[in-house]
Amino acid sequence: MALKQKTILVTGGAGFVGTHLCRRLLKEGHAVISLDNYFTGSLDNHIAGVDYREGHTKDIEKHIPETPDIIYHLGEYSRVEQSVFESDVVHDLNVVGTTAVLEFWRARKCKLVYAGSSTKFGDGGLARETTPYASSKAANTVRVKECGERYGLPHAITYFYNVFGPGERAGIYGTVIENFKQMYLRGAPLTVVSPGMQVRNFTHVNDIVEGLIVVGEKGMGDEFGLGNEQALSILDIAHLFGADIIMMPERPGNRMQSALDTTKSRALGWEAKRSVSEYIREFLGTNARGAVLERRALVFSTTFHPVAGPAEDALYDLMIAMPDVQFDVVTTVFSKDSMSATSPVPNANVYRVGNGRLSDKYLLPILGYRVARALHRKHQYLFAWALLASYAALAGVFLKRTTGLPLLITLADQDLRRLSWGKRKLLSWVLSGTDQVYGGDALQEKQVAALSSRVNLRRSMGDGDAFANAIRFAYSGFIRERLKVKL
């Protein structure tokens, strides 16, 4: 039985799940309002007939003067492992934003359906404290329950389990299934985080929407699990694609399993009907694998072994952890100690320029660019990577401008606070000319944004998105460990 015609607010309505939910609610004749800040939502997801309003949930009172019958609160930060590097963003969206939504709910006295996270139940409940995302989502379920019970407000808390289906995101905020699909299409190997036996309950987005509809209509209270009972490991999923696999280093917050309880959802008549295995088979049946690409990354670094700091040492850690990937490192001689230095690991191919002086770094933008251009003619790289926003990164920008090869810059321990006017102008040009920039912490990311005048530090790298993100993520873990040792 369909819901009565109502005014329904969907926060995050231009996102993956939100778009499917808005479409379904609109089809049933409801007046649907979407509030989305487009952090991960997209204008491409807009559906004719839905009232879209752009804004942060912390400003919900300003954007939504109406009193809706139901609020579906989906508009929060929703990536587990990435949240380790963006705790300030998680706080802004999941704490500040949700606090305002709860106040709005209390004032309007309507029903709230909250999209909780299955990470709350991961590894016997231990996973809820391992990442900013997991802890904030677990805390919010408590806040929703307390607010509802204290003020006698109707509410229901649902828990999503690894949603997949049409419209998934790829890249840094992407889902496992969509990232694998993109790697498959581009001919890149599939990157699987070790140990690969992490078990997930992959659930089709249409099943999630069916669950949200029925819970919105009849559900009250907590613990409405929305997940497919079939559990598969990440390696199981990768093998279904039949492509090459590269094992990545373990990541913080990467839980091994999540307990699934659908008792209360089933009592309302809901059950998951679509399998991820069939979804992948349908995808493979209509999409050809891209030409197989080399397992090779092009790296720019001002210095390299034996002259190294935390950034270069973390690259060394990454190379050791990924023996099946070839790293072509364009760097300088820089020091007499490097004149006869050999590669520290078998899978690193080091190309040095200069004469063994500190001034070699000034030659790198030109000589390094020439070396990289020659390498680019020989190999099919998905992306280029500069360890710091330095002279090496300048060579990377030149390569990007002449070849179109996407460029990633990681900043690690780089100090951006005390720079001369000239260096600030040069750094601004370098940062503005790259595709993705990652700071070592929240403060550094803000400094980068100010220097580069960029609203979005991470544009799509196209073909290189999924694979570059997997490597960058692993590297970030190593650099954090190196910086701990340094401190």
C-alpha positions, 0 to 999 in steps of 0.5 A: 500500500502506497503512502498517502500523498504528503509533503516529503523532505529528502536531505541529500536528495541529489545524491545516489540513494536520495535520487532513487528515493525522490523518483519513487516518492514523486511517482507515488504522487507526493510533493518532494523537496530535496535539500542538498549542498552538492558535496557529493550530489549532482545536478545531473541527478535532478528529476523533473517535478522535484523541488531542489534547494541547494544548501547545507543542512545546518541552514535547514530553517532558512531553506525549508519554511514548510512543515513536511509530513516526513523527513528522510535524512540522508544528507550526511558524509558517507564514506568510511575510510576516506573520513579518516582524512576529513574529520573536519568535513565529517563533523560539519556534515554529520554533527553540525548539520544533523544537529540543525535537522534534529532541531528542525524536526523538533520544531515541526513535529513531523516524522523523521526517518534517519539513514544510519550506518551498518558500521555501527555493528561492524566487528562486534560493535568495535568498528564504530570507534575506528573512523570519524564517519562510523563514530558520528553515525553511531552517535547520531542514531543515539541522538535521534532516538533520545530526541524522539523519545524525549519529545514524543516525536515519530521516528525510525532509524534504518541501517544501509548495507553497502548500497549498489546500483545505477547512479553509483559514484566512483572516485574518492567518494565512490562505492566498491562496485562502481570503482571496480566497474570503472577499473574494469572499463578502463582496463586497469587492475582491480585494487583490493584492500588487504586481506580481501576477506572483508565480508559485506552485504551488498544491497541494491539501491531499489531494495533500499528505497523499498525499505525506506518507503515501508519504514516511512509508512509503518516503521517506528523506533530503531534497528530497521536493517536494510541489507541483503542476507547474502554475504560476499567478501571483497575478493569474491566481488573482484573475482566476479569481474574476472580482471587482474587484481592488485592487493593494497595495504590494509587501511584504518577503519576497514572492518572485517564484517557487519552484523545484519539483522533485518527482523524488524524490516521483514516484519513490515513486509520488506525483503531484499530481492536483487543480488550483486552477483546478477548485477555484475553479470548483467554489467559484464554482458553489456560492457567490454573490458578495456585494453589492459593497461600497465601496472605502472605509475609515473612519480615526480619527486624532488629527491629520492633515496638515499636523500629522503624525508617522510614523503619519500620514505612513505613512497618507499613503504608503498613500493614495498607493499605493492610489488606488482606495480612498477613505479617510474620515479623522475627525480634529481641527483641532488647530492653526491651520495645519490650519484651511484645510488641504485633503486631501493626496491625492484619495482622502482625505476629511478630517472635522475637529472642534475649534477649532484648539487642542491641546485638540481631542483631548479633543473627538474621542471625542464629536464624532468619534464623531458624525461617524463615526456619520453617515458609517456611515449613508451608507457600508458600511465593512468595518472602522474603523481607529485609527492609535494607541491614543489619543483617536481610538481612543476614538471608534472604540470608541464607534462599535464599541459602538453599530454593531458595526463592527469596529475595528483599532488600530495603535500605530506609534511610540506609547510605552507605557512611561511612562503615569500610572495614569489613562492606563493604565486608559483605554488598557486599556479602549480596547485591550480594546474593539477587535478587533485590535491591532498593536504596532510591534515585539515589545516593544510587543506584549508591553506591549499584551498586559499592558495589555489583559489579552488573551491574543489581541490579534487576534480575527476581524473577521468580514467585515472580516478579509481586506481589513483585513489587506491594508491593515494589512499594507501600512501596516505596511511604510510605518510601518517605513520612516518610523520608519527615517527618523525614527531 
